[in-house]
């Protein structure tokens, strides 16, 4: 028998095989140079060569890349006691602050995340639509009737305006507009590949990040002091964080309020600007899809007042377009955890201390999960068996209990933007379609700049006549009334968005702590439509309906 055979036997006796290793790399540095050059392409090459599990090193840290539905299930479904999210995101500590979110113990972190949810729930969303419309109208007024824009820059500014308007309050939106935009830009630049291993290197980007964080905390302190002297308090996330308390009765410090506000903006904006830009680019690349979106919009959004929380739920084709944008252009290249105890996956062992990665763009391009995966095809989500049903294969916002809590706001925000924008303007690409590609030089994916698009205001004569979206384009989820029904909730997926309660309050209830309770008996036939609507409305797909 060969030496390799004896080695494998020994490995089995100690718990399993070593994951296959990517060859190459440099002493000490490992694969960091290849990764920094193009993170997505590096991980795609590793998956192509080694399959669903691959290992490599960076600065002597062993990293295990998991791709595909089965391996992703291990990543997203493992407990915090097995895979620690906080240990993997030390790069965010200088941005959010010490003791905040990823730098906090799990119980403290979970309390902090729950404090953000009220502004991301259904009732808050109903109030956000008008604010988003105000921001889009202000942008259009600045555009005028025709011209050329850098789409990425415009979407960045628009989404930071909408996020600050909806989530932070009037001080950030109207009193600190330019300064806050500069602060946020410097904080955002602190998220780069070097920060994963060396978050405190004395480089210009990190110095600017730290200066911006210090200034933001100073501004927060000044606003808190000002608000404490006011008799009438605003109703926004900022005020909620001032008033809220931990379970032990203690209030948030200025440092914690600052970090939580930054976390909210990252959730509400960070993933939205690039996605919004790609929505328009993909529609312009396929004019037939743009025409169909406008046909769907026309009978629903006749006047400005028609754009609201409820009407934005009635655009299934555009939602499919948005989902397909998120599949081909997920904003997050990589998600990370650290192994805290040995874990077995099939014949392999992930060892304590390993860093484990999931890569949404790699998994999203697997032909085993998505038919013709490199093609932009929104119809894949309109079939009776849509291709996003496997939550471990479709993961643009991550998955499991740590799925991005801002995903519902991001989807809602982008729908509202284009419900108005596409009715008011015609657009065209200023360059060849092939020149509009993802920029993988940054950890948050955006279309590569400059991203030039021409626009011209539409008039009534050019408006497309309204027609209804064909019934076959809607998911076939309506069925005859069953004899009995039961709703199951995946508690690991539920984050307390309360969309279900808004659709069907007689069955679902979400308390102030984000805990969901379900009333199963009795459920009458009159409730079935709203029950199905509630299940479809869950942004995390945490609910399933069992019918008999």
N, C-alpha and C positions, 0 to 999 in steps of 0.2 A: 504494500500500500504506500501511496505517496505521502510526503510530508504535509501536503495541503489537506489530504483526507484526515490525517490525525488532528490537524489544526481545527477542521470543521467539527469533528467529533467532540473535541475539547470545548469548543464554543457552545455546542448544544448542551453539554453537561452543565455549563454555567449559565444557561438561560436562553440561548438563541444565537443565530448568526449575526455577524456584523453587517449593517446595511452596505450595499455596494458603494465603492468610493470613486469619486471623480478624480481622475489622474491629472498630474500636472501641478501647477502652483509653485510658489517660491518658498524657500525656508523662512520661517516665522510669519511672513505675510500671507502665506497660503494663497487663496483665490481672490483676495481683496481687489487686486488690480483689474482682473477680468470683470468682477462684479461691479466695481465703481464705474467702469467704462459704459456698461449697459446692463443694469440689474435684471431687466426682463429677459434679454437675450441669453444672459448667463444661465438663468434658471430654466429657460426653455431648452437650452442645449443639454443641461444636466438631466432633465426629465426625458428628453429624446434618447439620450444615451443609456440611462440607467433605469428608467421606468418610474413607478409611483413612489419609490423611496430611494433617496440618494444622499450620500454624505460627502462633506468636504470640510476644509478648515479655513478659518480666517484668524490671524493672530493667535494661533494655537487653540482657538475655540472650535470644538467639533460642532458642526451644524448638520441637521438632518432635514432635508427638503421633502415634504409630503405633498403629492399632487394626485388628483383624481378623487372620485367620490369616496371610495373605501378608506384611503389614507386620510382624507380630509375629515372624515367622521371621527377618527381618533383625535385629530387636532382640535376640532370644535366641540366635541362632546366630553372630552376628558375633564375631570374635576380640577379645581384650583389647587388641590392637594397633590395632583399629578403633574399638571402643566401650569406653571405660574406666569400669568400675563405681566404682572408688575416687574418681575426681574428682567423681562425682555425689553422693556421700554424705558430704561433709564435715560435715554436721550430726551424724553419729554420732561424730565424733572426740572431742568433750567427754564423751560417754557411755562409749564403749569405751576411749578413751585414745589418746595419741599413739603412733604406730608400731604400732597394733594393727588388724588386719583391714582396714577400708577406708582407713586411714591408712598402711598398709604397702605397700611395693613388691609387685608381683604374686606373685613367687616366695615372698617372706616370708609374704604373706597366705595363699597356698595351703598352706604348711606349717602355719600356725596353724589353718586350718580342718580339716586332716587330724587335728590333735591332738584335736579335739572328737568325731570320729566314733566312737571305741570305745564311748562311752556311748550312742550312738544306733544301734548295730548290733543284730542279731538276738539274740545271746547276752545282751547287756545288757537287752534288752526283756523277756526271759523272767523276769528278776529284778524288773522294774518293776511287774508286775501286782499283786503283794501289797502293795507300797507304795501304789499308787493306791487299792486297796481299803481300806487302813487310813485314808486321808485321807477317802474318801467316807463310811465308817462313822463317823468322828469328826464330820463335818458333820451326818450324820443324827441322831446322838445329841444334838447341840446343837439341832436342829430340834424334836425331840419328835414327838408324834403328828399334830399339825395346826397350821396357821398360815399366815402370808403373808410372802413374802420379796421383796426386790429381786433378781431373778434374775441380773442383770449383776454386782451386787456379790458375790453368793454364788459365781458361777462364777469371778470374778477371784480371790477368796480361795482357792477350791478349787484352781484350776490353778497358782497361785503356790506353794501348799503341795505339790502333787504334783510340780511341776517342781523345786523346791528339794530335796524328799525324794529324788527319783530321780536328779537330776543333780549337786547341789552337795555333799550330805553332811549329817551329823547336826548339825553346828554351826549351819548356817544354818536348818535346819528346827526344831530343838528348843531351841537356846540363844539364837538371835538372831531368833526368829520375828517379833516385833512391830517391832523396829528394822529388820530387813531388809525387811519389807513397806513401811515408810515410805520407806526408801532407794530401793527399786525404784519406788515410786509417783512420787517426785521425779525419778528418771531418766527414767521413761516420759513425764512431762509435758514433757521436753525435746524430744520429737519432735512438732513442730508446723510449720505452713506457713512461719512466719517463719524457722525454723532452717535451711531449705534455702538461704537467701541470706544470713542474718545470724545465724549460730550463736552469736555472742558478744555479742549486744546486752545491755546492762545492765538486763534486765527481771527481775522477781521469779522467774518460772518458771526462767530460765536460772541465776540465782544459786542457787536451791534445787538445781537439777541439779548444779552444780559442787560445792556443799557436800556433797551426797550421794555423789558420786563420790570425793571426797577421804576421806570417812569410811569408805566401803566398802574403799578400798585400805588404810586403817589397820587395819580388822578383818581383812582377808586376811593382812596381815603378822603380826598377832598369832596367827592360826590356824596359819600356816606355822611360826612359831617353836615353837608348842605341839606340832605334829605332829612336827617334827624331833627333839623330845626324847622322843617315844614309841617304845617298842620295837615294838609291834604297830601297823601302819599300816592305816587303813581302805581299802576297795576302792571308790573312787568317782571321779568326774571330777576333783574337787579334787586328790586325791592323784596322779592320772595327770598333771595339769598340773605338779605339784611335781616329779615324777620324770622327766618327758619332757625330751627335748633336741632342739634344732634340728639340722639336718644338719651344721652346723659344730661341733657338740658343746657349744654354749652352752646354759645353762638359762634358763628364763623368769624375768624379774624380777617383783617383787610387782605392779608396774603392769600387766605383761602377763597375769599370772594373773587379776588383777581384771577386766581387759577381756575376757578369754576366758570367764570365768564369767558376766559380764553378757551376752556374746554368746550363750552357751548358753541362758540363761534367756529371752532375747528369742526364740530359735528354738523353745524348748520351751513357752513360755507366751504370748508376745505375740499369737500368732495363734489361740490355743486358747480363751481365755475367751469372746470374742464368738461364736465358732463354736459352742461348747457351748451357750451361751444360745439361739442361733438354732435349734439342733436341737430343743430342747424347744418353743420357740414355734411352729415350723412344724408339728410333730406335733400340738400343741394346736389349731392352726388347721384341721387336717384330721384329725378323730378316726379316720377309716377307716385312715389311714396309721399312726397310733399303735397301733391294734388289730393291724394286720399286723406291726408291729415286735414287739409283745409275743408274738404267735403264733410268731414266729421265735425269740425269746429263750427261751420257756418250755421247750421240750424240750432245750435246750443248757445253760442255766444253772439247773440244778435246785437246786444248793447253792452256797454262797459259793466253795468250792474249785474249782468248775467254771469260774470266770472266770480264764482264763490265756491266755498268748500264743497257744496253738494254737486254743483254742475261739473266741477273738476273730477268727480268720480265717474262721470258718464262719457268718458272718451277712451274706450278700450283700445282702439287702434293706436292712438298716440301713446298710450301707456305701454303698448307692446314695442313701439319704436324706442321709447325711453329705456325699457328693459334690455333691448338689443344693444343700445349704445353702452349700457353698463356691462353687458357681457363682453363686447369686443374692446371696450376702453374702460375697464374698471379703474377707479382712481387710485386704489392702493395696490402697489406691485407685490408687496410682501407683508404678511402678518407673522408675529413672532410669539413664542412661548419658551420657557425654560423648564426642562425636565427636573422635577424635584424628587422623584423616586423611579426606579427602573420600571419601564413599561414594555410590554411585548406586543408586537404587531406582526401577525402571521408568523413567519419563521425568524423574525428579527427582534433585536433588543435595542431599545432606546435607553441610554444610560443616564443616571442622575448627573446633572451638570451639562448635558447636551442642550444646545439651542435648537428648537424645532421651528421650521418655517412652513407656512402655507402660501401659495402664490395663485391668487384668483385668475390673472390673465393666462397662466399656463393651463390651469384646470379648465378654463372656459374655452380653450381651443382643442380639447380632446374630442376626436371623432367618436369615441365610445359614448360620449354624453350628449354631443350636439351634432346633428346632421349637417354636413358641409360647414364645418365650424368656422372657416375663415370668411364666409360670406355674410353680408349684412342682410338678415332676413327676419323682420319682426313677426312674420306669420308663424314662426316656430312657437310663439307664445299664445297663439289664438286657436290652436288645435284643441280637440277634446281632451287630449293628453299633452298638455303644454310642457315644453322642455325645461321649464324652471321648476318643475314639481319636485325634483330631487334637490333638496336644500343643501346637500353636501357638494353637488356639482355646480350649482348656480350660487355664487357667493360674493357678489360685488361689494356688499357691506360687511363681509365676514360671516359669522354664523354662531349658533349656540347662544348662551346667555351673554356673551360679550359682543354680540352683533352691534354695530354702530347704532346708538339710540337716536341719532339724527336722521336716519334713513327716511322716515315718513315725512319729515319736514323738507328734506332735500327733494323728494319726488313731488310733493305738493308745490314747492316753490318753482320748480322747472315747468310744471304744467301751467301754472298761473302766468309765468313769463311769456310762454309761447302762445297761450290762448289769446293774448293781446297783440304780441309782436307780429305773428303771422297774419293776423287780420289787417294790420296797418301797413306792412311793408312787403315789397318783393325784394329778394336777395339773389345775388349770383357770386360764384367764386371768382376771385380776381387772379387766380393762378390755376395751373393744371391740377385736376383732382388728385393725381398721384403725389403731389407735393404736400398734401395735408396729411401729416402722420403724427403719431404720438412722440412726445419728447421724453425719453427714458433717462435723460440726464438728471432728472429730479425724482425724489421718492414719491411725490404726488403727481400723477400723470396729467398732463395738459397737452393739447395740440401744440406742435412745434411753432414757435414764433419766428418771424412775423406771420400772422394768420389773417391775411387780408380778405375782406368780403365787401362787396359793393351793395348798396341798398337804394331803394327808391320808394317813396310813399305811394301806396295804392290809391285808386279812386273807385267809385262805385261801378264804373263801366267795366273795370277789369276784374271785379269780384266774381268768384266762382259761384254758380248757382247752387243752392242747398240741395243736397240729396242725403238720404239716410245711409249709414253704414250697413252693409248687408248683414242679415242675421247670422250668416255662417261665420262672420268675422268675430263673433262674440263667443266666449267660452260656453260650452254646453253644460251649464251647471243647474239649469232649471229642470225639475222633474216633478212627477205627480206626487201628491202628498203621501208620505209613508205612514204605515200603521203606528210606528213609534220611532222616536229619535233620541240620540244621546250625543252630547258634545264632549269631546275629549280635549284637554288642554295639556300642551307640553310645557311644563313649568320652567324648564330650562330655557325655552325660547321666549316666553312671555316677559315683556319689559314694562307693562303697565301703561301702554299708549292710550288705552281706554277707547279705541276706535269701535270695538265690539259693543261697549256699553252705549255709545252714542247711537248705534244702529238698532240695538235691541235691548233697551234698558230693563225690560221685564225678565230677561234671562241672565244678563251679565251685570256685574257690579265690580268696579275697581275703587278701592278705598284710597285714602290720602297717602298711604304708604306704597301704593302701586300693587297691592295684593288683589288678585282676581278671584271672585267666587261666582259659581254658576248654579242657577236654579233649574234643575232638570224636570221637576214634576210640579204641576202639569205643564206640558208644552202643547198648545193647541194648534190646529191647522192654520189659524190666522197669523200665527207668529212665524211660520216657516219661511216666508219670503224675507222678512227682516232678519231671521236667524241665519239664513244663507248669506245675506248681505253682510252681516256682522263677521262671519267667518272669512269671507272674501276681503273684508276691509282690514284685517289684521296685517300690519306691515311686516311682521316676523313669521307669518304663517304658522302660528302656534296653536291654532284651533282646527279640529277636524270634526266632521259630522258623520256619525254612524246612523244610517237609516235602515229600517226593517219594514 
